[in-house]
Amino acid sequence: MKLSREVHQTFPSAMGEPLDLAGLTILQKIFLTTDGTLTKLLEVCLSEPMQLVKLSEKIISLEADLLPLEVEAGHSVIDRKILLQGEKSRHNWLYATSIIVPDRLTEPLRTELMSSTQTLGNLWLIYKLETFKEQVALIREPAAELAGYFQISRTDSLLSRVYRVFSNRTPIMLITEKFPESYFV
């Protein structure tokens, strides 16, 4: 299976422009720079539980080396796309893509990842996975095909953060999280 265009955009730079934090609201800055998971932050700020909506999740074979995860062409990875949505409002607050190296996870974690609608942060807690997150990029880009998820114009901007997740000093995931610039102002 061919690696999606979005996966290639994820690192080292996504489509769009590097993001300067000046001019953003304090909440936007927090969401973009935290080294924690956004689910709990969103729940606290919005006073609403979040739920994960899986858009797609499949195992693919890389057609090219993916240096940020230190994997070569032909290696199998999980390509996952999700929304974080208000449980009551059904409002989409965040779109995320994750490239995950499944053979670097325990079997129980791999199985639950593929079969449940748990967020990655919840799974890390359940399986007591020690993680370190390295910020790679902050980006501003047009919403384009993601606009429909947020009921905004294709030309409206999304703010994104890209980061690598390590466990045992080994990169296990590459995550990109996006939300409309009009949110949290």
ChimeraX attribute file (.defattr): number of C-alpha atoms within 10 A of each C-alpha:
attribute: neighborCount
match mode: 1-to-1
recipient: residues
	/A:1	9
	/A:2	9
	/A:3	14
	/A:4	11
	/A:5	8
	/A:6	12
	/A:7	18
	/A:8	14
	/A:9	13
	/A:10	24
	/A:11	20
	/A:12	12
	/A:13	15
	/A:14	21
	/A:15	14
	/A:16	16
	/A:17	13
	/A:18	15
	/A:19	16
	/A:20	11
	/A:21	14
	/A:22	8
	/A:23	8
	/A:24	14
	/A:25	13
	/A:26	13
	/A:27	15
	/A:28	19
	/A:29	15
	/A:30	13
	/A:31	21
	/A:32	23
	/A:33	16
	/A:34	13
	/A:35	14
	/A:36	13
	/A:37	14
	/A:38	19
	/A:39	20
	/A:40	15
	/A:41	16
	/A:42	20
	/A:43	15
	/A:44	12
	/A:45	10
	/A:46	13
	/A:47	10
	/A:48	15
	/A:49	16
	/A:50	26
	/A:51	19
	/A:52	20
	/A:53	16
	/A:54	16
	/A:55	12
	/A:56	11
	/A:57	17
	/A:58	13
	/A:59	16
	/A:60	17
	/A:61	17
	/A:62	19
	/A:63	14
	/A:64	14
	/A:65	13
	/A:66	18
	/A:67	12
	/A:68	16
	/A:69	19
	/A:70	11
	/A:71	17
	/A:72	14
	/A:73	12
	/A:74	12
	/A:75	16
	/A:76	18
	/A:77	22
	/A:78	21
	/A:79	20
	/A:80	20
	/A:81	19
	/A:82	19
	/A:83	22
	/A:84	23
	/A:85	21
	/A:86	20
	/A:87	14
	/A:88	10
	/A:89	10
	/A:90	11
	/A:91	15
	/A:92	20
	/A:93	20
	/A:94	23
	/A:95	23
	/A:96	19
	/A:97	22
	/A:98	23
	/A:99	23
	/A:100	23
	/A:101	21
	/A:102	19
	/A:103	12
	/A:104	15
	/A:105	15
	/A:106	11
	/A:107	11
	/A:108	9
	/A:109	17
	/A:110	17
	/A:111	12
	/A:112	12
	/A:113	19
	/A:114	14
	/A:115	10
	/A:116	11
	/A:117	15
	/A:118	17
	/A:119	20
	/A:120	15
	/A:121	14
	/A:122	14
	/A:123	17
	/A:124	14
	/A:125	10
	/A:126	11
	/A:127	11
	/A:128	9
	/A:129	16
	/A:130	12
	/A:131	17
	/A:132	15
	/A:133	18
	/A:134	14
	/A:135	16
	/A:136	17
	/A:137	20
	/A:138	23
	/A:139	22
	/A:140	22
	/A:141	20
	/A:142	19
	/A:143	22
	/A:144	14
	/A:145	10
	/A:146	17
	/A:147	18
	/A:148	12
	/A:149	15
	/A:150	17
	/A:151	11
	/A:152	15
	/A:153	14
	/A:154	15
	/A:155	12
	/A:156	15
	/A:157	21
	/A:158	24
	/A:159	24
	/A:160	26
	/A:161	23
	/A:162	25
	/A:163	22
	/A:164	24
	/A:165	20
	/A:166	19
	/A:167	15
	/A:168	11
	/A:169	10
	/A:170	14
	/A:171	22
	/A:172	23
	/A:173	22
	/A:174	26
	/A:175	22
	/A:176	26
	/A:177	24
	/A:178	25
	/A:179	26
	/A:180	24
	/A:181	19
	/A:182	12
	/A:183	14
	/A:184	16
	/A:185	9
